[in-house]
Amino acid sequence: MTFVSHTVETGLTHLTEALLANQKHHAATVVCAQGKFYRAEIRLEPLDAETLADHLED
């Protein structure tokens, strides 16, 4: 699994913690970046410890 930067990885971790604290597993919004609007979504899917290595290689 590759992230664009440590900042993105940290941001996603904080977002995940906030979602779980509010008992949510999905979020969607519209964001503006470089003068364009984008729909952004995150969906949390729990992983079993046995399959974790398979997902880290993607």
Rosetta constraint file for C-alpha pairs under 8 A:
AtomPair CA 1 CA 55 HARMONIC 7.09 0.50
AtomPair CA 1 CA 56 HARMONIC 4.82 0.50
AtomPair CA 1 CA 57 HARMONIC 5.36 0.50
AtomPair CA 1 CA 58 HARMONIC 4.90 0.50
AtomPair CA 2 CA 58 HARMONIC 7.81 0.50
AtomPair CA 3 CA 8 HARMONIC 6.82 0.50
AtomPair CA 3 CA 9 HARMONIC 6.31 0.50
AtomPair CA 4 CA 8 HARMONIC 6.46 0.50
AtomPair CA 4 CA 9 HARMONIC 7.88 0.50
AtomPair CA 5 CA 9 HARMONIC 6.52 0.50
AtomPair CA 6 CA 10 HARMONIC 6.05 0.50
AtomPair CA 7 CA 11 HARMONIC 6.01 0.50
AtomPair CA 8 CA 12 HARMONIC 6.11 0.50
AtomPair CA 9 CA 13 HARMONIC 6.24 0.50
AtomPair CA 10 CA 14 HARMONIC 6.28 0.50
AtomPair CA 11 CA 15 HARMONIC 6.13 0.50
AtomPair CA 12 CA 16 HARMONIC 6.01 0.50
AtomPair CA 13 CA 17 HARMONIC 6.23 0.50
AtomPair CA 14 CA 18 HARMONIC 6.21 0.50
AtomPair CA 15 CA 19 HARMONIC 6.16 0.50
AtomPair CA 16 CA 20 HARMONIC 6.16 0.50
AtomPair CA 16 CA 44 HARMONIC 7.56 0.50
AtomPair CA 17 CA 21 HARMONIC 6.05 0.50
AtomPair CA 18 CA 22 HARMONIC 6.43 0.50
AtomPair CA 19 CA 23 HARMONIC 6.21 0.50
AtomPair CA 19 CA 24 HARMONIC 4.93 0.50
AtomPair CA 19 CA 25 HARMONIC 6.31 0.50
AtomPair CA 19 CA 26 HARMONIC 7.56 0.50
AtomPair CA 19 CA 27 HARMONIC 7.90 0.50
AtomPair CA 20 CA 24 HARMONIC 5.46 0.50
AtomPair CA 20 CA 25 HARMONIC 6.74 0.50
AtomPair CA 25 CA 43 HARMONIC 5.75 0.50
AtomPair CA 25 CA 44 HARMONIC 4.98 0.50
AtomPair CA 25 CA 45 HARMONIC 7.53 0.50
AtomPair CA 26 CA 41 HARMONIC 7.36 0.50
AtomPair CA 26 CA 42 HARMONIC 5.62 0.50
AtomPair CA 26 CA 43 HARMONIC 4.43 0.50
AtomPair CA 26 CA 44 HARMONIC 6.28 0.50
AtomPair CA 27 CA 41 HARMONIC 5.62 0.50
AtomPair CA 27 CA 42 HARMONIC 5.39 0.50
AtomPair CA 27 CA 43 HARMONIC 6.67 0.50
AtomPair CA 28 CA 39 HARMONIC 7.12 0.50
AtomPair CA 28 CA 40 HARMONIC 5.59 0.50
AtomPair CA 28 CA 41 HARMONIC 4.26 0.50
AtomPair CA 28 CA 42 HARMONIC 6.54 0.50
AtomPair CA 29 CA 39 HARMONIC 5.83 0.50
AtomPair CA 29 CA 40 HARMONIC 5.40 0.50
AtomPair CA 29 CA 41 HARMONIC 6.57 0.50
AtomPair CA 30 CA 37 HARMONIC 6.61 0.50
AtomPair CA 30 CA 38 HARMONIC 5.52 0.50
AtomPair CA 30 CA 39 HARMONIC 4.48 0.50
AtomPair CA 30 CA 40 HARMONIC 5.90 0.50
AtomPair CA 31 CA 37 HARMONIC 5.60 0.50
AtomPair CA 31 CA 38 HARMONIC 5.31 0.50
AtomPair CA 31 CA 39 HARMONIC 6.37 0.50
AtomPair CA 31 CA 40 HARMONIC 6.76 0.50
AtomPair CA 32 CA 36 HARMONIC 5.48 0.50
AtomPair CA 32 CA 37 HARMONIC 4.41 0.50
AtomPair CA 32 CA 38 HARMONIC 6.22 0.50
AtomPair CA 33 CA 37 HARMONIC 6.46 0.50
AtomPair CA 33 CA 38 HARMONIC 7.58 0.50
AtomPair CA 47 CA 51 HARMONIC 6.73 0.50
AtomPair CA 47 CA 52 HARMONIC 6.34 0.50
AtomPair CA 48 CA 52 HARMONIC 6.32 0.50
AtomPair CA 51 CA 55 HARMONIC 6.88 0.50
AtomPair CA 52 CA 56 HARMONIC 6.46 0.50
AtomPair CA 53 CA 57 HARMONIC 6.67 0.50
AtomPair CA 54 CA 58 HARMONIC 7.27 0.50
